[in-house]
């Protein structure tokens, strides 16, 4: 029921594609604050338009607005429960590039034994990639099952490029929250399993 209400709220408030893009980018980049000029360069949109949209999103309680000197910076509104639920819903709709469709189908085999799954690295941005980077977060008790699934995927030879797995527990994630490489993995990735857990990890890593 709660998810339905969130879905209805999304429809009623009417978010544009670029607004969602800005909100998702700021949510994932939880360590940083951005001003509209920075966002316009990163997301390749007009500066004035970025400024207008950031203020609109702040008005919708999705972004926090902070004035520092003569500049205004924005970050995601992590303390707003509805904003978190909204982002969980938007992340569940995240689309993978078409060239990763076979990979995505195979990664679904992990769904019953992992807590969170991400794809990161060059494969999510370009067809010309050498390998696929996958993060699996799971309880160590599941190690044997995970290994068997990995072996099954490799032996099937359906995925042409090699898969490089990064395997962690939730405790590992929190211990490495200050690590730049781990931050890049979390912030520059696509979620193939459990966006709710991803949102939870992001919130915990911010502390």
C-alpha positions in Angstrom: 0.0 0.0 0.0 2.8 2.4 0.9 4.5 1.8 -2.4 1.3 2.5 -4.2 1.0 5.8 -2.4 4.5 6.7 -3.4 3.8 5.8 -7.0 0.6 8.0 -6.9 2.6 10.8 -5.4 5.2 10.6 -8.1 2.4 10.8 -10.7 0.6 13.7 -9.0 3.6 15.9 -8.3 4.9 15.4 -11.8 8.6 15.1 -12.0 10.4 15.7 -15.3 13.1 13.3 -16.5 15.8 15.9 -15.8 14.5 16.5 -12.2 14.7 12.7 -11.5 18.2 12.7 -13.0 19.3 15.5 -10.7 17.7 13.9 -7.6 19.3 10.5 -8.4 22.7 12.0 -9.0 22.7 13.9 -5.7 21.3 10.9 -3.8 24.1 8.6 -5.0 26.8 11.2 -4.5 26.1 11.3 -0.8 29.5 12.8 0.3 29.2 15.9 -1.8 27.2 19.1 -2.2 26.8 20.6 -5.6 25.9 24.0 -6.9 23.7 24.3 -10.1 26.7 25.3 -12.3 28.6 22.1 -11.3 25.5 20.0 -11.9 24.9 21.6 -15.3 28.4 20.6 -16.4 28.1 17.0 -15.1 24.6 16.3 -16.4 25.1 18.5 -19.6 22.2 20.8 -19.1 21.7 24.5 -19.1 23.0 26.3 -16.0 19.9 28.5 -15.5 17.7 25.4 -16.1 19.7 23.4 -13.5 19.3 26.3 -11.0 15.5 26.4 -11.5 15.1 22.6 -11.2 17.2 22.4 -8.1 15.1 25.0 -6.4 11.9 23.3 -7.5 13.2 20.0 -6.1 14.1 21.7 -2.8 10.5 23.0 -2.8 9.3 19.5 -3.2 11.3 18.5 -0.2 13.7 16.2 -2.1 16.8 18.4 -1.9 18.3 20.4 0.9 19.4 23.9 0.0 22.4 25.5 1.8 23.8 29.0 1.2 27.6 29.3 1.7 28.9 32.7 1.0 27.5 33.9 -2.3 26.9 30.3 -3.5 23.9 28.0 -3.1 24.6 24.2 -2.8 22.2 21.3 -2.9 22.3 17.8 -1.5 19.7 15.1 -1.2 17.1 15.4 1.7 18.2 12.2 3.4 16.3 13.0 6.6 12.9 13.1 4.8 11.3 9.6 4.9 9.1 10.3 2.0 12.1 11.5 -0.1 13.9 8.2 0.7 10.8 6.2 -0.3 10.6 8.2 -3.5 14.2 7.5 -4.3 13.8 3.8 -3.5 10.9 3.7 -6.0 12.9 5.6 -8.7 15.9 3.3 -8.2 13.7 0.3 -8.7 12.9 1.7 -12.2 16.6 2.2 -13.1 17.2 1.0 -16.7 20.3 -0.9 -17.8 21.8 -0.3 -21.3 20.5 -2.8 -23.9 24.0 -4.4 -24.3 23.8 -5.6 -20.7 20.5 -7.4 -21.0 22.0 -10.9 -21.1 24.2 -10.1 -18.1 21.2 -8.7 -16.2 19.2 -11.9 -16.9 22.0 -14.0 -15.5 22.6 -11.8 -12.4 19.0 -12.4 -11.4 20.2 -15.9 -10.3 21.8 -14.2 -7.3 18.6 -12.6 -6.0 17.7 -15.2 -3.4 21.2 -15.2 -1.7 22.4 -11.6 -1.9 21.4 -8.5 0.0 22.4 -6.0 -2.7 23.8 -6.2 -6.2 25.4 -3.4 -8.4 27.0 -3.2 -11.7 29.7 -0.5 -12.0 32.6 0.5 -14.2 32.9 1.1 -18.0 30.3 -1.5 -19.0 27.3 0.7 -17.8 28.5 3.6 -20.0 29.8 2.2 -23.2 29.5 -0.9 -25.5 33.2 -1.0 -25.8 34.2 -2.5 -22.5 36.8 -5.2 -21.6 35.1 -6.7 -18.6 32.1 -6.3 -16.3 32.4 -5.1 -12.7 29.8 -6.5 -10.3 29.4 -5.9 -6.6 27.6 -8.5 -4.5 26.8 -7.9 -0.9 25.8 -10.9 1.1 26.2 -12.8 4.3 29.4 -15.0 4.4 27.2 -18.0 5.1 26.0 -17.8 1.5 29.5 -18.1 0.1 29.2 -21.7 -1.3 25.9 -20.9 -3.0 27.3 -17.7 -4.5 30.4 -19.6 -5.8 28.1 -22.2 -7.4 26.1 -19.5 -9.2 29.2 -17.7 -10.4 30.5 -21.0 -11.8 27.2 -21.7 -13.5 27.2 -18.3 -15.2 30.9 -18.7 -16.3 30.3 -22.2 -17.7 27.2 -21.1 -19.6 29.4 -18.9 -21.8 26.4 -16.6 -22.5 28.4 -13.5 -21.4 31.3 -12.8 -23.8 33.3 -10.5 -21.5 34.7 -11.7 -18.1 32.9 -10.7 -14.9 35.0 -9.3 -12.1 33.2 -9.7 -8.8 33.7 -7.5 -5.7 32.2 -9.4 -2.8 31.4 -7.7 0.5 29.3 -7.9 3.6 27.3 -5.0 4.9 29.9 -4.6 7.7 32.6 -4.3 5.0 30.6 -1.6 3.3 30.4 0.5 6.5 34.1 -0.1 7.3 35.0 1.2 3.9 32.6 4.1 3.8 35.6 6.6 3.8 37.4 4.8 1.0 37.4 6.8 -2.3 37.2 3.7 -4.5 34.3 2.3 -2.6 32.5 5.6 -2.7 33.0 5.7 -6.5 31.5 2.2 -6.8 28.4 3.1 -4.8 27.9 6.5 -6.5 28.7 5.4 -10.1 26.7 2.2 -10.4 23.4 0.7 -11.5 21.4 -1.5 -9.1 20.2 -4.9 -10.2 19.0 -6.1 -6.9 17.4 -4.5 -3.8 17.3 -0.7 -4.2 15.8 -0.4 -0.7 19.0 -2.0 0.7 21.1 0.3 -1.5 19.3 3.4 0.0 19.8 2.0 3.5 23.6 1.5 2.9 23.8 5.1 1.5 22.2 6.5 4.6 24.5 4.5 6.9 27.6 5.5 4.9 26.8 9.2 5.3 27.1 9.0 9.1 
